Amino acid sequence: TASGTHMAGLRVTLRPGWKTYWRAPGDAGIPPQFTWTGSNNITAAQFHWPVPQVFDQGDMQSIGYHDTLVLPIELTQVDPASPVQMSGEITIGVCEDICVPVSLPFAALLPPEGRRDGAITASLLNQPRAASDAGVRAATCDVMPGDHGLMVTATLTMPPAGDYESVVIEAGNPEVWVSQADITRAGDTLQATVDMIHASASSFALDRSAIRITVLGSDYAVDVRGCPKG
């Protein structure tokens, strides 16, 4: 890339009727996990998840992909002039009628010069819009104690992202479970309320700057980073 990183792509091909999950898979999904055993010349990996689809499963939702997922992974190298050994294992959930976790190894030697790839480019173009590009004028969060953790209500001032909208709120902490959002919209005000519960069922500190809100609309998706006090 122009900044000197290497943009690789991990392709997951699914059988017809099967799906896999986004980074925040919803209550009915299984979150993906990566290990990097065997990798060399890598200091960091940033995932560029393409816009997912919302699947309704009764009263629950799952969020993910069907047919094919190409996940761009931006790698920072120790030595940009040397090849990158990208190796490890991804554990993902795959689902037809019943969801099951599977672990799949991956390995590739990436040359230092690289080349453009159409599938990676398409996934990079299919990203949620930044808040500023989507007309988000304000984003705030009110936090209250809940029965077992925190209740967080996000208020976004933004135009509709389509006739249908779903909102996903991430705490920025993998040990904090976040419920499916209850959402309401009145004009340009979109509100989403979730429960956040720590895996240990104990109290925890919420880093507002780490909160990430994704609006998945029928027309486009929006990525909002951080959520100050309302």
TIGU-634923 format. One record per residue (C-alpha): residue in one letter; x, y, z. Coordinates in pm, whole numbers, plus 50000, padded with zeros to 5 digits. Each point is the difference from the previous one (the first is absolute). Layout:
// residues N
AXYZ/...
This chain:
// residues 230
T500005000050000/A501025036749982/S500864999050370/G502274969849958/T497714973450151/H499034968149817/M496304994549929/A499274962949989/G496614983049966/L498564969250165/R497314983449787/V497374977850163/T497814980949753/L496754985650134/R497694973449865/P496605012549871/G497665007750290/W502795003550256/K501215031950167/T502785012150228/Y500285029250236/W501205035850028/R502335012450276/A496895007050216/P497834970149905/G496835007450198/D498384978650268/A499534970749761/G503535000549856/I503534989150088/P502775026750004/P503044993349777/Q503384995250166/F503505000649851/T503334985550107/W503225008949820/T502234970050076/G502744996249739/S499835036049873/N503165020049938/N500785036549918/I496665012050145/T499615024750288/A496285008049967/A496894989249811/Q496975022349937/F496764984749872/H497855018649745/W496654982150029/P497685005949703/V496395009850067/P498174969350134/Q496394988649966/V497484997450285/F498314965850028/D496814997050205/Q499744967750197/G496725001450189/D500375025950276/M503795001449954/Q502275014049734/S503304988249862/I502305021349789/G502294986549733/Y500494988249645/H498814973149759/D501664984849692/T503455016350022/L501845022950240/V503215017549898/L501445015950315/P502765025649934/I502744998450265/E502485028750011/L503384987950125/T502735021850148/Q503414984649936/V503244999950193/D501875003849669/P497875012149705/A502744989149757/S499704963350105/P497244974649935/V497244995250258/Q499134965350127/M496305002150089/S499064968150185/G497594989750272/E496494987850060/I496565015649989/T497154986450209/I496635010149859/G496384990050035/V498294985449695/C496274994849992/E497294984349787/D497324989050244/I502394993750290/C503045021950070/V503314982850066/P503545013650057/V502734988849760/S503755006750012/L501785005049668/P503745004849945/F501335026049759/A503495006049863/A501445022149727/L503385015049919/L499315035949894/P502625015949772/P501295034750091/E498995015749666/G496364988350015/R497395004749726/R496455013349976/D497214974750048/G496455006649884/A498294980250277/I501925018550273/T499285033549834/A496274991849983/S499904991850371/L501895031950087/L497435020049803/N497164982150183/Q500725015950339/P497625019350229/R500075037549948/A501845021150254/A497705020250225/S501055032949840/D499284986649650/A496554987050101/G498725032750143/V500254990150368/R499735033450179/A500204986850357/A500534967250186/T499654997350377/C499494972150255/D498134999850330/V501134972950244/M497944986850291/P500474970750240/G498164968749886/D498944968150176/H503354982849934/G502105026849832/L499315031949808/M497185012549781/V501295022149720/T497805021949778/A501675014549692/T498385030049831/L501065007649645/T498945030849807/M500154988649638/P497784995049694/P498514965249947/A502374974549846/G497074983749822/D496474987650060/Y501394973550237/E502705005950261/S501734977850253/V502505013150256/V502944980850148/I501855014250301/E503414986250101/A501575007550337/G503594998249876/N500714973050259/P499754963349890/E499064989850356/V496835021449993/W496874984449850/V497665024649826/S496344991949939/Q498065004949680/A498995036649974/D496475012950046/I499725028649752/T497615028749934/R500125027849743/A498225033750001/G501005021649705/D503785003650001/T500364986050354/L500934963250025/Q500194984250346/A501354965650088/T500014984450349/V502084969950103/D501034981550315/M503714994750064/I501104972050235/H503564990150085/A500924963249957/S500864998250371/A496575015050087/S501885026350200/S500025037849968/F502245015149734/A501165033549867/L498635009849658/D502425018349772/R497775023249799/S502725006449742/A500114962649921/I496254997049932/R499234992649636/I496535004149850/T499094985749660/V496745009049829/L499114973549743/G497435015749769/S498324986149691/D501735027549794/Y503415002250169/A501874994150327/V501575025650234/D502954995850240/V500025022850309/R503104999450224/G499765011350362/C496935011350191/P500335028950248/K497515007750276/G496685014449888/
